[in-house]
Amino acid sequence: MGMNVNLTPQLEELVRAKVDSGMYSSASEVVREALRLMDEQDRLRHAKLEELRRDVRAGLDSGKSEPWDAASLKQNARVRRSSKSTTA
């Protein structure tokens, strides 16, 4: 299947530079590789989004939240830390 694509001058220069570097033999190869990479990024983004949705669902399903007191939490941590240093 043939297809004509219009590129901005900057993108056209980028394609030319890739071909001139010897890494690619044609502009078509550059575009195919770019599309493969874009597809891979899309799949990774989708997988990360699905993982985030699972994590959110697990959090929502984990039960009712409980209020917490930052000062109390810090105090408990300090007590645990000091008891570890005295036993060491």
GUZA-876232 format. One line per field, with one value per residue (C-alpha): x, y, z; residue number from 1. Coordinates in steps of 0.25 Angstrom, whole numbers. Example, Ala and Ser with C-alpha at 12.3 -4.5 7.8 and 13.67 -1.06 7.14 Angstrom:
<recs>
xx = 49,55
yy = -18,-4
zz = 31,29
nr = 1,2
</recs>
This chain:
<recs>
xx = 0,6,4,8,11,14,24,28,42,48,43,47,61,61,57,68,78,75,76,89,95,94,85,74,74,62,52,41,50,51,36,33,43,36,23,27,33,20,12,21,19,4,4,13,4,-8,-2,2,-12,-18,-8,-12,-27,-24,-17,-28,-38,-30,-29,-44,-47,-38,-48,-52,-41,-38,-34,-19,-12,2,8,4,10,23,24,22,33,42,39,42,55,60,57,65,77,77,76,88
yy = 0,13,26,40,48,62,66,79,84,80,66,65,69,59,47,52,52,38,33,41,35,21,15,14,12,20,30,19,11,23,25,10,10,22,16,3,11,19,7,1,14,13,-1,2,14,5,-5,5,11,-3,-5,8,4,-9,-2,8,-3,-11,1,4,-11,-11,-6,6,17,21,34,36,46,50,54,40,33,41,38,23,23,31,21,9,15,18,4,-2,7,3,-12,-11
zz = 0,-4,4,3,16,18,28,34,30,43,42,28,32,43,34,24,35,40,25,24,37,30,41,31,16,13,18,18,28,37,37,39,51,57,56,62,74,75,75,86,94,93,98,110,113,112,121,131,131,133,145,151,150,157,168,170,170,180,189,188,191,203,212,219,222,236,241,245,253,248,261,267,255,257,272,270,259,268,280,270,265,279,284,272,275,290,286,276
nr = 1,2,3,4,5,6,7,8,9,10,11,12,13,14,15,16,17,18,19,20,21,22,23,24,25,26,27,28,29,30,31,32,33,34,35,36,37,38,39,40,41,42,43,44,45,46,47,48,49,50,51,52,53,54,55,56,57,58,59,60,61,62,63,64,65,66,67,68,69,70,71,72,73,74,75,76,77,78,79,80,81,82,83,84,85,86,87,88
</recs>
